[in-house]
Amino acid sequence: MTRFFHLDLPFWRFALNSLALSVVGILPLLAVFVLLTSGFASMLLGNGEALSRFLRQVVTTGLPVVFVVNYLSLFLLALVAEGHISPGRAMVSDVLLRPVLFVALHGLSYALSADWFDSFGGDRMLALRVVGPTLQRSWAFENISGVYLYATLVAALPLQLVALTRAGWARGLGALGLAMLAFAVSVAMTTAMAGLMVSLLD
């Protein structure tokens, strides 16, 4: 995978590869979410306006959020693979920065949607108040933000595996287990940050 994400690539190529991986991460989870949500698929197929709004949300919120978060992980992956940063520093940076970016980008996207598309009645503060409760339940895959949260696994997992292997801390299933644990920590931090938003904006 590192051959698609290395520092010698032009910025546009690295970004394009990151975008492609983000789409690959989103689409299967999006299909699962639609199929698991009772009546959602039939509503989208039977209501053109609902389908349009749904796709707009994915394109204007989901894809940008997943792309930026994945870009961070993939850039750290390239740094580790080429020896520019220590494996431990890369792992910790990813776990700590991922929740911050995920929550902040959702807030920005929701606020811009209020301005550009008159979502949330055009009320930016209302849009921001919605972010916390929405992201609090992302871990449980109860809303579409869960799709975006787990779509970032496609970049987080390779980074953690490469870092663990290069550090000599774990290999094989042991490395996979630790990588999943690192992702779970970032998910827990995302949930905690969302809860803090609820408290601050309530």
C-alpha positions in Angstrom: 0.0 0.0 0.0 2.9 2.3 0.7 3.7 2.5 -3.0 0.5 4.5 -3.5 1.3 6.8 -0.6 4.9 8.0 -0.5 6.4 11.5 -0.2 7.9 11.5 -3.7 4.4 11.7 -5.2 3.1 15.1 -6.3 0.6 16.5 -3.9 -2.3 16.1 -6.4 -1.5 12.4 -6.9 -1.2 11.7 -3.2 -4.5 13.6 -2.6 -6.2 11.7 -5.5 -5.1 8.4 -4.1 -6.4 9.4 -0.7 -9.7 10.5 -2.2 -10.0 7.2 -4.0 -9.3 5.2 -0.9 -11.9 7.3 1.0 -14.6 6.5 -1.6 -13.7 2.8 -1.3 -14.1 3.1 2.5 -17.4 4.9 2.3 -19.4 3.1 -0.3 -19.7 -0.4 1.3 -20.5 1.1 4.7 -23.0 3.4 3.1 -24.8 0.5 1.4 -24.9 -1.4 4.7 -26.3 1.6 6.6 -29.1 2.1 4.0 -30.0 -1.6 4.1 -30.0 -1.8 7.9 -32.0 1.3 8.4 -35.7 0.2 8.3 -37.6 1.8 5.4 -34.7 4.0 4.4 -33.9 2.4 1.1 -37.5 2.5 -0.1 -37.8 6.1 1.0 -34.8 7.1 -1.0 -35.9 5.2 -4.1 -39.5 6.6 -3.8 -38.6 10.2 -3.1 -36.3 12.1 -5.4 -35.9 15.1 -3.1 -34.9 12.9 -0.2 -32.4 11.0 -2.4 -30.9 14.3 -3.6 -30.5 15.6 0.0 -29.0 12.3 1.1 -26.4 12.3 -1.7 -25.6 16.0 -1.1 -24.9 15.2 2.5 -22.6 12.4 1.6 -20.7 14.6 -1.0 -20.5 17.8 1.0 -20.0 16.4 4.5 -19.1 12.7 4.5 -16.5 12.6 1.7 -14.6 15.8 2.7 -14.5 14.7 6.4 -13.3 11.2 5.5 -10.8 12.5 2.9 -9.1 14.9 5.3 -8.9 12.4 8.2 -7.6 9.7 5.9 -5.1 12.1 4.3 -3.7 12.7 7.8 -3.2 9.0 8.4 -1.8 8.3 5.0 0.7 11.2 5.3 1.8 9.8 8.6 2.0 6.4 7.0 4.4 7.8 4.4 6.5 9.5 7.0 6.8 6.3 9.0 7.5 4.1 6.0 10.3 6.4 4.8 11.8 6.8 8.3 11.0 10.5 8.8 9.1 10.0 12.0 9.2 7.4 14.8 6.5 4.7 14.7 5.3 5.6 18.2 5.0 9.3 17.4 3.0 8.5 14.3 0.6 6.2 16.2 0.0 8.7 19.0 -0.4 11.6 16.6 -3.0 9.7 14.6 -5.0 8.6 17.6 -5.0 12.2 19.1 -5.6 14.2 15.9 -8.2 12.0 14.3 -11.0 12.8 16.8 -10.2 16.5 16.7 -10.4 16.6 12.9 -13.5 14.5 12.7 -15.5 16.6 15.2 -14.2 20.0 13.9 -14.8 19.1 10.3 -18.3 18.0 11.1 -19.0 21.3 12.8 -17.6 23.3 9.9 -19.6 21.3 7.4 -22.8 21.6 9.3 -22.4 25.3 9.7 -21.6 25.8 6.0 -24.6 23.6 5.1 -26.8 26.0 7.1 -25.4 28.9 5.1 -25.3 27.4 1.6 -28.2 25.0 1.6 -30.4 26.5 4.3 -30.1 23.3 6.3 -31.1 23.5 9.9 -33.4 26.4 9.0 -30.3 28.4 8.0 -29.3 28.6 11.7 -25.6 28.0 12.1 -25.8 27.7 15.9 -28.5 25.1 15.6 -26.3 23.3 13.1 -23.5 23.2 15.7 -25.8 22.0 18.4 -26.7 19.0 16.3 -23.1 17.9 15.8 -22.6 16.7 19.4 -25.6 14.5 19.8 -25.1 13.1 16.3 -21.5 12.2 16.8 -22.1 10.8 20.2 -23.9 7.9 18.5 -21.6 7.4 15.6 -19.7 4.6 17.3 -23.0 2.6 17.4 -23.6 3.1 13.6 -27.0 4.7 14.5 -26.7 7.5 12.0 -24.8 8.3 8.8 -21.9 9.8 10.8 -21.1 6.2 11.8 -20.5 5.5 8.1 -17.9 8.3 8.0 -16.3 7.3 11.3 -15.7 3.7 10.3 -14.7 4.7 6.7 -11.6 6.2 8.2 -10.5 2.7 9.3 -9.1 2.1 5.7 -6.3 4.5 6.4 -5.9 4.2 10.2 -5.4 0.4 10.1 -2.5 0.4 7.5 -0.7 3.2 9.4 -1.0 1.4 12.8 0.1 -1.9 11.3 3.1 -0.4 9.5 4.1 1.5 12.6 3.8 -1.5 15.0 5.8 -3.7 12.6 8.6 -1.1 12.0 8.8 -0.6 15.8 9.1 -4.3 16.3 6.3 -4.2 18.9 4.0 -6.7 17.3 3.4 -8.6 14.1 0.5 -10.6 12.5 -2.6 -11.0 14.6 -1.0 -9.2 17.5 -0.4 -6.1 15.5 -3.9 -6.3 14.1 -5.3 -6.4 17.5 -3.3 -3.5 18.8 -4.2 -1.5 15.6 -7.9 -2.1 16.2 -7.4 -1.1 19.9 -5.8 2.2 18.8 -8.7 2.9 16.5 -11.1 2.1 19.3 -9.3 4.6 21.5 -9.8 7.3 18.8 -13.5 6.4 18.5 -13.9 6.7 22.3 -12.2 10.1 22.2 -14.5 11.2 19.4 -17.5 10.2 21.5 -16.1 12.1 24.5 -15.5 15.2 22.4 -19.0 15.0 21.0 -20.3 14.8 24.6 -18.3 17.9 25.5 -19.8 19.8 22.6 -23.3 18.9 23.9 -22.4 20.2 27.4 -20.8 23.4 26.0 -23.6 24.3 23.5 -26.6 23.1 25.5 
